[in-house]
Amino acid sequence: MTDDLLIAADGLGKQFPGVRAVDDISFGVRPGQCFGLLGPNGAGKTTTLEMLEGIQPPTSGRVLFRGRPLDRDFREQIGIQFQATSLQDFQTVRESLAMFAALYQRHADLDELIQLCHLQEILTRDTRKLSGGQRQRLLLAIALVNDPTLVFLDEPTTGLDPQARRNFWALIDRVRERGTTILITTHYMEEAERLCDEIAIVDHGRILIQGRPSTLIREHFPTAILRLPSSAWPSDEPLPANAERRDTSIEIYVDEVPTALEQLEQHGASLIDLRVDRPSLEDLFLKLTGHSLRA
Ligand SMILES: Nc1ncnc2c1ncn2[C@@H]1O[C@H](COP(=O)(O)OP(=O)(O)OP(=O)(O)O)[C@@H](O)[C@H]1O
């Protein structure tokens, strides 16, 4: 563990009765970074996050904040957007923000926060009447109410429609621009690619791989993936060595797309439904685990 880390997981483990939820996880987050914990449902992301937040005690390992064990001051310096936060009934957005602000000694400028999270139009609305996107924006504002150095976001865009998700990403960009360090969990690979400087892919409580999304993809894949429906490949023709058969498609990993297309035609493949994709974190997860993230 190096001294320049804001927060670090050092050999974290969590054993629940009959379930090893987190199994020896180590990583560090530098100041100003957006670090993503990625993995399917049940991978151990929330449990890891809760140990880092000081909410769950680890069964093994330790959490270090600025190189030291968590102390009372830690709570003042962090913000948390939980997966499910219950808001007080019969409260408006403004009242809700004020109530959470009162819990801390440190305060963000509430008007600035309202602007940042685009809450101006809904300040007097009852929190039970918010759309999914509005609710998540309020929960983010609540997480930022004490002007934290580090904010934890646990699957903040789960359940949002694609447009609301994109809006939320733009909001996270602005939080980053203010210099706030972000630790986010998600099972959307696209989200992680879009937002995170560094990610750790978690499955069955362990980190499978960690690094910059673009570097990880470059290390594991050539330039492009060609995808053909299985029926487009002649049944009597063996697959080339750089191809993989998936459920209903064939994937061919290539560096030079034009050359590869010529070779496919020589094999007698039909190119009419061909797709050329840039490899993604989704592809990386499939390659590492043999199963798709949403399976
Ligand atoms: N309090 C608990 N008691 C027993 N088992 C638990 C408890 N909390 C979590 N688990 C189990 O630990 C494993 C990891 O759960 P966790 O919620 O950390 O995963 P996750 O990656 O955050 O999943 P999701 O994306 O669904 O939130 C799962 O098998 C879960 O059922």
The ligand as an ORCA input file, in Angstrom:
! r2SCAN-3c Opt
* xyz 0 1
  N     -26.135     -9.592      5.720
  C     -25.913    -10.658      4.950
  N     -26.089    -11.902      5.429
  C     -25.855    -12.992      4.680
  N     -25.432    -12.944      3.374
  C     -25.255    -11.734      2.852
  C     -25.484    -10.531      3.601
  N     -25.201     -9.468      2.796
  C     -24.814     -9.982      1.610
  N     -24.841    -11.334      1.636
  C     -24.456    -12.245      0.550
  O     -23.125    -11.920      0.182
  C     -22.961    -12.004     -1.237
  C     -22.485    -10.666     -1.779
  O     -23.546     -9.713     -1.664
  P     -23.375     -8.170     -2.068
  O     -24.667     -7.504     -1.762
  O     -22.145     -7.645     -1.455
  O     -23.164     -8.292     -3.629
  P     -23.293     -7.166     -4.737
  O     -22.183     -7.417     -5.699
  O     -23.354     -5.836     -4.111
  O     -24.675     -7.509     -5.415
  P     -25.843     -6.502     -5.928
  O     -25.336     -5.995     -7.238
  O     -26.996     -7.428     -6.068
  O     -26.018     -5.458     -4.891
  C     -24.295    -12.455     -1.790
  O     -24.254    -13.865     -1.919
  C     -25.282    -12.034     -0.707
  O     -26.414    -12.870     -0.725
*
